[in-house]
């Protein structure tokens, strides 16, 4: 059985330079998503992951049983504030977010519903209302690779939003996107690898 490898499939979009920005055109992709608000170190975000991972692995195992295997993708997050222009300097308590994990195109609504039902039965509670399978098309985007602790991202985010984007005739169109290539439970903070991405449009 062939196994889909997201690292190979997404290499053009998951290998940005460190210390520099690049412009890419990201295709439409499918994700299991869940929404929330507040500091990512808080209870709400951890509770969201408690649904996101079981559903994503449930989909992987069901797909494998049906003859199509793949590795579960990394955690990703969309982050924003009511005032997009102040995102880089806003308090984490004011952040709104969508936590998400990419899915193969063949994962459909019926498979998703079955995986959610199984996770809900195991947790003995109803799934959150915002838990969903959804397509996302970011299109033209600016991105870079950050290596280090999440708390140290702010200068790079500020340079992306305040310098590179306007200096290159671009304007923001979507939410700040982070792709966590490293597992924070197993990798030292100074070695964490995170893609920082911002959808844009040409002026």
N, C-alpha and C positions, 0 to 999 in steps of 0.2 A: 504494500500500500504506500503510495507516494504521500509525503507529508508537506503541507504548505509551510514555508518558512517566511514569516513576516519580515525578518531581518534582511533577507535577500530581496523580497518583493518591494520593500520600502526603502532600499538602500539610497536611491536618489533623494529621498526626503528625510532620511534618518542619519545622514552623515554630513551635517553642516560644519563649517570651519570653526575652530575655537579662536576667539579674539578678533573675529571679523564677521560681517553680515553678508548673507547671500539672498538672492531673490529666486523663489521657486514657484511653480504652478502646481498646487496640490490637487489631486483628483478627488472626486466625491467618494467617500468611504462610509462604511457602516459601523456603528458603535452601540454597545449597551451603555446607557447613560443614567445618571441619577443626579439630582440637583440639591443644593444646600447653600448655607451662608455661614460665614465666620472663619476663624483661624483654622487652617488645615491640621493643626495639632490638637484641635478640640474634639469633643465627643461626637458632634454631628458628622464630621468628615469620616471618622473611624467607623461610625455606624453605617455610613454609606458604603464603605468598602466591604463591610460585612454582608452586603447584598451583591455588590458588583462582582466580587470574585467567585462566590458560589454559583451565581447564574452563568458567568463566563466559562467556568470549568464544567458546569453541567452541559452547556452547549457543546463544548469540545468533546466530551465523552459521548454524547448522543450522536454527534456527527461522525466520530470515529466508528461507533457501532454500525452506522449506516454506510461505512466504506470511504469516508473522506476525513482524513486526519489533518491536524494543524497544531502548532504551538500557540498557546494563549499569549496575546500581545501584552506589551507593557502598560502600566497605568498611565493615563493621560488626564489632563485637566484643563478646562476653560475657566478663566478668571476674569472678573470685571467688577467695576464699582459704578454707582449711579452717575458719577461724573468721570467718563473715560479719560479725560485729560489729566486727572489727578491719580490715576491708578498706581503709578510707581511710588507715590508718596503716601498713599492712603494707609490707614491702620488695617491690620489683618482682620480685625473684628468686623470691619465694614465690607470685606470681600464677599462677593457672591461667586458661586462656582458650580461647574458641572464636572463630576468625576466620570471617567469613561474608559472603556477598553474596546479596542478595535475587533471587529468580527469579519470573517470571510463573507463574500457576497452571497453565498448560497444559504446562509442562516436566514430563515424566514420567520414570520410572525408566529406560526404554529409551533415551531421549535422553541422560540423565545418564551411563549406562554407556558409550554410544558416545563421548561427549565425554571421559570419563576414559581410555578406551582410546587415543584419539587423542593425548591429552596424555602418557600413559605411553610410547607408541611414540616420540614426539618426544624425550622426556627419557631414553629408554632405561633406565627403571627402573620398578619396580612402584609404584603409587600408595600413599600412606599408608593404613593401616587405618582411620583416623578420617575420611577424606574421604568425604562422604556428601551426599545430598539429603534434607532433613528439614523437616518443618513445625514452626513455633514459634508458640504462642499465649501472649502475655504478658498480655493483658487489661488490667485496671486498672493504671495506671502513673503515676508522677510523673516529670516531665522538665523540663529547662531547656536553654538554649543557652549554651554556653561559647565565648567568643571569646578566643583566645590560645594559648600553647604548651600541649602536653599536660601538661608537668611542673607547670603552674600550676592544674590542675584540683582538687587536693586540698582546698582550703578550701570549694569549692562542693559537692564530694561529701560532705564532713563535715557541711555545713549541711543537705544533703538528708537524709542518714541520721540525723543526730543531733538535728535541730531540726524541719524541716518535716514529715517522716513521722510521728514520734510526736505532735507538737503538733496534727496533724489527724486523730487517731484511726485511724492506718493502721499496718500492719506489713509488713515486707518479705516477699516470697514467692518471688522469683526472683533471677536474677543481674544484677549491674550491667551495663548495656548502653550502648555508645557507638556513635554513627553519625557517620562522618567525612565531613562534607559538603564538605570541602576536600581537595585533593590536596597532601599535605605535600611532595611533590617540586617543586611549582610555586608554593606560597604561603608567604609569610614566617610564621615561628612566631607572631608577635603578631596575625596576621590569620586564623589557622586557625579554622574554625567546626565545632564538635562538639556533637552532641546527647548529653546525659547523661540516662539513663533508668533507673528502678528499678521493677520490677513490685511491686505492693502488694496488700493486702487490707484491708477495713474491719474494725475491731475491734468 
